[in-house]
Amino acid sequence: MAVTPYRWTKLGRPFVPQSIQDRPWLAEFAQAPASLLMDDRLRMYFSCRPKPDERGQYTSLSAYVDLALDDPMRLIGLAEQPILALGERGCFDEFGTYPVSVARDGDRLRAYYAGWTRCESVPFDTAIGMAFSDDGGRTFQKAGPGPVLAASLNEPFVLSGPKIRRFGDRWVLFYIAGRVWKMHVGRAEPVYKIRMATSDDGVHWVRQDRDLIESRVEPDEAQASPDVIEANGHFHMFFCYRHSTDFRSGPRGYRIGYAWSDDLLHWTRDDARAGLDVSASGWDDDMVAYPHVFQLGGATYMAYLGNGVGREGFGLARLEGSL
């Protein structure tokens, strides 16, 4: 493996939700971008929010934008409606679907998403659901009212951040699992770590039951958005991490990390190689987070979030060279 950092050229934001006036359910945020390459376009799924209710509470919905294959900064389409309905009363996804990851499965598309529910002693809890699309990814129907991956003995809460991949003949799901809720200045803050599960059918999962990425900035470092791509004989993971408290702005907020592996189980962390950091000024001068790496037209791109964890859209960067 080379030891020099990857070099990314930031291209800007292909989508800013505040520019859309005719979809009140898409008022702000374009979080956790995840791509699906189609014959005539690049579809980028993300999660958005309408304005908060009278109590200041948000719901989260999932949608997509379509980008041009010859210029992924050019917007050519936008979802007419959310791709997933919220869950019924009491279900794990009653208040949100965020984030979502989509993969092809024969003639169908399957999506894995985190469903949100509100709690009393802590703000929320999440579990991972599954859905299918038979209309080219415009809408998805849930496999059932419950999750396919939820709390367990060693993963007691906040299962989220699903990234579905197919390596060989197995489905591989990278996700995060909560470790502790830390009280800080009267607020409960979640700490979560990166995990992995495998499946033959995409429904029944074998959890590896171990953290994949060692902590660096502190033992209670929170890690999110584990995005894995295979290139040049290795597996490359880009993810984001933050401190456990005082992370909503400033140097303790989200930054993008990197690790590599030969077997998906054992990872060598080397954040200095990630190559994409905050800008000197502008929409991503305080935070970079939730990376998603994909290949298009012989080039490698990263979609990512900036300040406010995607409140004003997501950005694209192009890799100079190869992974």
C-alpha positions as CSV (number, residue, x, y, z in Angstrom):
1,M,0.0,0.0,0.0
2,A,1.2,3.5,-0.8
3,V,1.8,5.8,2.1
4,T,1.0,9.2,0.5
5,P,-2.4,10.8,1.2
6,Y,-5.1,10.5,-1.5
7,R,-5.7,13.8,-3.3
8,W,-9.3,14.9,-3.8
9,T,-10.4,17.9,-5.9
10,K,-13.5,19.4,-4.4
11,L,-16.1,20.1,-7.1
12,G,-18.8,21.8,-5.0
13,R,-22.4,20.9,-4.2
14,P,-24.6,19.4,-7.0
15,F,-27.7,19.8,-4.8
16,V,-28.8,22.3,-2.2
17,P,-32.3,21.5,-0.7
18,Q,-33.1,25.2,0.1
19,S,-33.2,25.8,-3.7
20,I,-36.3,23.6,-4.0
21,Q,-39.6,25.4,-3.4
22,D,-42.3,23.0,-4.4
23,R,-41.7,20.1,-2.0
24,P,-42.4,21.0,1.6
25,W,-41.2,17.6,2.8
26,L,-37.8,18.5,1.4
27,A,-37.2,21.7,3.2
28,E,-33.6,21.2,4.4
29,F,-30.8,18.6,4.7
30,A,-29.5,16.2,2.1
31,Q,-27.8,13.7,4.4
32,A,-25.8,10.5,3.9
33,P,-25.6,10.4,0.1
34,A,-25.5,7.0,-1.5
35,S,-25.2,6.3,-5.3
36,L,-26.9,3.9,-7.7
37,L,-25.4,3.9,-11.2
38,M,-28.2,3.6,-13.9
39,D,-28.0,3.3,-17.7
40,D,-28.7,7.0,-18.3
41,R,-28.0,8.8,-15.0
42,L,-26.4,8.6,-11.6
43,R,-29.0,8.4,-8.9
44,M,-28.0,9.8,-5.5
45,Y,-30.1,8.8,-2.5
46,F,-30.1,11.0,0.6
47,S,-32.3,11.8,3.6
48,C,-34.1,15.1,4.1
49,R,-36.5,16.8,6.5
50,P,-39.5,19.0,6.4
51,K,-39.6,22.0,8.8
52,P,-39.8,20.9,12.5
53,D,-43.2,20.7,14.2
54,E,-44.5,23.1,16.8
55,R,-42.4,21.3,19.5
56,G,-39.3,21.6,17.4
57,Q,-39.3,17.9,16.5
58,Y,-38.1,16.7,13.1
59,T,-39.0,13.8,11.0
60,S,-36.6,12.4,8.4
61,L,-37.5,11.2,4.9
62,S,-35.5,9.7,2.1
63,A,-35.4,10.8,-1.5
64,Y,-33.0,11.1,-4.5
65,V,-31.6,13.4,-7.1
66,D,-30.4,12.3,-10.5
67,L,-27.1,13.6,-11.8
68,A,-25.7,13.5,-15.4
69,L,-23.3,10.7,-16.2
70,D,-21.0,13.0,-18.1
71,D,-21.0,15.6,-15.4
72,P,-22.1,14.5,-11.9
73,M,-22.3,18.2,-10.9
74,R,-25.3,18.7,-13.3
75,L,-28.7,18.0,-11.8
76,I,-31.2,16.3,-14.2
77,G,-33.9,15.0,-11.9
78,L,-35.4,15.0,-8.4
79,A,-37.7,12.7,-6.6
80,E,-41.4,13.7,-6.8
81,Q,-42.1,12.1,-3.4
82,P,-40.2,10.3,-0.6
83,I,-39.1,6.9,-1.6
84,L,-40.3,5.3,1.7
85,A,-43.3,5.8,3.9
86,L,-42.8,6.3,7.6
87,G,-43.8,3.5,9.9
88,E,-47.1,3.1,11.6
89,R,-47.6,4.1,15.2
90,G,-45.2,2.4,17.5
91,C,-43.0,0.9,14.8
92,F,-39.2,1.4,14.7
93,D,-39.4,3.8,11.8
94,E,-42.3,5.9,12.9
95,F,-40.3,9.2,12.9
96,G,-37.6,8.8,10.3
97,T,-35.8,6.9,7.6
98,Y,-32.1,8.0,7.7
99,P,-29.8,6.9,6.2
100,V,-30.5,4.6,3.3
101,S,-28.2,2.4,1.1
102,V,-29.4,0.8,-2.2
103,A,-28.1,-2.2,-4.1
104,R,-29.1,-4.2,-7.1
105,D,-30.6,-7.7,-6.6
106,G,-31.4,-9.2,-10.0
107,D,-34.2,-7.3,-11.5
108,R,-35.1,-5.6,-8.2
109,L,-33.5,-3.0,-6.0
110,R,-33.1,-3.5,-2.3
111,A,-32.6,-0.8,0.3
112,Y,-31.4,-0.9,3.8
113,Y,-32.2,2.0,6.0
114,A,-32.2,3.2,9.6
115,G,-35.6,3.7,11.1
116,W,-35.9,6.3,13.9
117,T,-38.2,6.2,17.0
118,R,-38.4,8.8,19.7
119,C,-37.5,7.9,23.3
120,E,-37.9,9.4,26.8
121,S,-34.6,9.1,28.7
122,V,-32.6,9.6,25.5
123,P,-33.6,11.5,22.3
124,F,-34.0,8.5,19.9
125,D,-33.2,4.9,19.1
126,T,-32.7,3.3,15.6
127,A,-32.8,-0.1,14.0
128,I,-32.1,-1.2,10.4
129,G,-35.0,-2.1,8.0
130,M,-35.1,-3.5,4.5
131,A,-37.2,-2.5,1.5
132,F,-37.6,-3.4,-2.2
133,S,-38.2,-1.5,-5.4
134,D,-39.7,-2.8,-8.6
135,D,-40.0,0.6,-10.3
136,G,-36.4,1.5,-10.9
137,G,-35.8,2.9,-7.5
138,R,-38.4,5.7,-7.5
139,T,-40.3,4.1,-4.6
140,F,-39.6,1.2,-2.2
141,Q,-41.9,-1.1,-0.3
142,K,-40.9,-2.4,3.1
143,A,-40.2,-6.1,3.6
144,G,-42.3,-5.8,6.8
145,P,-43.2,-3.5,9.7
146,G,-40.1,-4.5,11.7
147,P,-36.4,-4.3,11.3
148,V,-34.0,-6.9,10.0
149,L,-31.2,-5.9,12.4
150,A,-32.1,-4.5,15.8
151,A,-30.7,-4.4,19.4
152,S,-29.0,-7.5,20.7
153,L,-27.0,-8.5,23.8
154,N,-23.8,-6.7,22.7
155,E,-25.4,-4.1,20.5
156,P,-28.0,-2.7,22.8
157,F,-29.2,0.5,20.9
158,V,-28.7,2.8,17.9
159,L,-28.1,0.4,15.0
160,S,-27.8,2.7,12.1
161,G,-25.7,3.9,9.2
162,P,-26.3,0.8,7.0
163,K,-24.1,0.4,3.9
164,I,-25.0,-2.7,1.9
165,R,-22.4,-4.4,-0.4
166,R,-22.1,-7.6,-2.4
167,F,-18.7,-9.2,-2.2
168,G,-18.5,-12.6,-3.9
169,D,-21.6,-14.6,-3.1
170,R,-22.4,-12.9,0.2
171,W,-24.2,-9.8,1.2
172,V,-22.1,-7.7,3.6
173,L,-23.7,-5.0,5.7
174,F,-21.5,-2.4,7.4
175,Y,-23.3,-0.4,10.1
176,I,-22.8,1.3,13.5
177,A,-24.0,0.1,16.9
178,G,-24.3,2.2,20.0
179,R,-22.0,1.6,23.0
180,V,-23.0,4.2,25.6
181,W,-25.1,7.4,26.0
182,K,-23.0,10.0,27.7
183,M,-24.7,12.8,29.7
184,H,-23.0,16.2,28.9
185,V,-24.4,19.5,30.0
186,G,-27.9,18.0,30.5
187,R,-27.9,16.3,27.1
188,A,-27.6,12.6,26.2
189,E,-25.0,12.1,23.5
190,P,-24.6,8.7,21.7
191,V,-21.3,6.9,21.2
192,Y,-21.3,4.3,18.4
193,K,-18.7,2.1,16.7
194,I,-18.4,0.5,13.2
195,R,-19.6,-3.1,12.9
196,M,-20.3,-5.7,10.2
197,A,-22.7,-8.5,9.4
198,T,-22.9,-11.1,6.6
199,S,-25.8,-12.9,5.0
200,D,-26.6,-15.3,2.2
201,D,-30.1,-14.0,1.6
202,G,-30.0,-10.4,2.9
203,V,-32.6,-11.2,5.6
204,H,-30.9,-13.4,8.1
205,W,-27.6,-11.8,9.3
206,V,-24.5,-13.2,11.1
207,R,-23.0,-10.4,13.1
208,Q,-19.2,-10.3,13.6
209,D,-19.9,-8.9,17.1
210,R,-16.7,-6.8,17.2
211,D,-15.7,-3.2,16.5
212,L,-13.9,-3.0,13.1
213,I,-12.0,0.3,13.6
214,E,-9.9,1.2,16.6
215,S,-10.6,4.5,18.3
216,R,-8.0,7.4,18.0
217,V,-9.2,10.7,19.3
218,E,-10.5,9.3,22.6
219,P,-11.9,5.9,23.8
220,D,-15.4,7.2,23.4
221,E,-14.8,8.4,19.8
222,A,-18.0,8.1,17.8
223,Q,-17.7,6.6,14.3
224,A,-20.2,6.7,11.5
225,S,-20.8,6.1,7.7
226,P,-18.5,3.1,7.1
227,D,-18.3,3.0,3.3
228,V,-16.3,0.2,1.7
229,I,-15.0,-0.1,-1.9
230,E,-12.8,-2.8,-3.4
231,A,-10.0,-1.5,-5.6
232,N,-6.5,-2.7,-6.6
233,G,-6.7,-5.9,-4.6
234,H,-7.7,-4.2,-1.3
235,F,-10.8,-3.1,0.6
236,H,-10.8,0.6,1.3
237,M,-13.1,2.1,4.0
238,F,-13.8,5.7,4.3
239,F,-15.8,6.7,7.4
240,C,-16.3,9.7,9.7
241,Y,-15.5,10.2,13.4
242,R,-15.9,12.8,16.1
243,H,-15.4,13.4,19.8
244,S,-18.1,12.3,22.1
245,T,-19.1,15.8,23.4
246,D,-19.0,19.4,22.0
247,F,-18.9,18.1,18.5
248,R,-21.5,20.1,16.7
249,S,-19.0,22.7,15.6
250,G,-15.3,23.3,15.7
251,P,-12.4,20.9,15.8
252,R,-14.2,18.2,17.8
253,G,-16.7,17.7,15.1
254,Y,-16.8,15.2,12.3
255,R,-13.8,14.5,10.2
256,I,-13.2,11.8,7.5
257,G,-11.0,8.8,8.3
258,Y,-9.6,5.9,6.3
259,A,-8.7,2.3,6.8
260,W,-7.8,-0.6,4.5
261,S,-8.1,-4.4,4.8
262,D,-7.4,-7.6,2.9
263,D,-10.2,-9.7,4.4
264,L,-13.0,-7.2,5.6
265,L,-12.4,-8.3,9.2
266,H,-9.0,-6.8,10.1
267,W,-8.6,-3.1,9.3
268,T,-5.5,-0.9,9.4
269,R,-6.5,2.7,10.3
270,D,-4.6,5.5,8.6
271,D,-6.6,8.7,8.7
272,A,-3.7,10.7,7.2
273,R,-4.4,9.0,3.9
274,A,-8.0,10.0,3.8
275,G,-7.1,13.2,2.0
276,L,-10.3,15.2,2.4
277,D,-10.5,17.8,5.2
278,V,-12.4,21.0,5.9
279,S,-12.0,23.9,3.6
280,A,-10.6,27.3,4.6
281,S,-14.0,28.9,4.1
282,G,-17.4,28.1,2.8
283,W,-20.1,25.4,3.3
284,D,-17.6,22.8,4.5
285,D,-15.2,24.9,6.6
286,D,-16.3,23.4,9.9
287,M,-17.1,19.8,9.2
288,V,-16.7,17.0,6.7
289,A,-18.7,13.8,7.3
290,Y,-20.6,10.8,5.9
291,P,-18.4,9.9,3.0
292,H,-19.6,7.8,0.1
293,V,-17.0,6.7,-2.5
294,F,-18.1,5.5,-6.0
295,Q,-16.7,5.1,-9.5
296,L,-18.0,6.7,-12.6
297,G,-16.6,7.0,-16.1
298,G,-13.2,5.7,-15.0
299,A,-12.9,8.2,-12.1
300,T,-13.4,7.8,-8.4
301,Y,-15.6,10.3,-6.6
302,M,-16.5,11.0,-3.0
303,A,-19.9,12.4,-1.9
304,Y,-19.8,13.9,1.5
305,L,-21.5,16.3,4.0
306,G,-20.3,19.6,5.2
307,N,-21.3,22.0,8.0
308,G,-24.4,21.1,10.0
309,V,-24.2,17.5,8.8
310,G,-25.7,18.2,5.4
311,R,-28.2,20.9,6.4
312,E,-27.5,22.7,3.1
313,G,-26.8,19.8,0.8
314,F,-24.0,17.4,-0.1
315,G,-20.7,17.9,-2.0
316,L,-18.7,16.0,-4.5
317,A,-14.9,15.5,-4.8
318,R,-13.0,13.7,-7.5
319,L,-9.9,11.6,-6.7
320,E,-6.7,12.5,-8.5
321,G,-5.2,9.1,-9.4
322,S,-6.6,5.8,-8.1
323,L,-7.2,4.0,-4.8
